[in-house]
């Protein structure tokens, strides 16, 4: 599974660093480093919608406040990971 987070100027100002750090911590807490490829990229062309991210090519808009929910509803659900 590939997760890409925009780290361009606009998304950086909207919290992309916090989003990336949260995702890194969440992935590590579930020991999913071998299943989730987290990377950053510059402008994804979706600047007006918060921090741009893609999950296996599907676009999402994240904030530091909704990152955990995204992780649980999108990443864990697709991997069918149980607590």
ABEGO torsion letter per residue (X at the ends): XBBBBBABAAAAAAGAAAAAAAAAAAAAAAGAAAABBBBBBBBAGAAAAEBBBBBGGBBBBBBAAAAAAAAAAAAAAAAGBBX
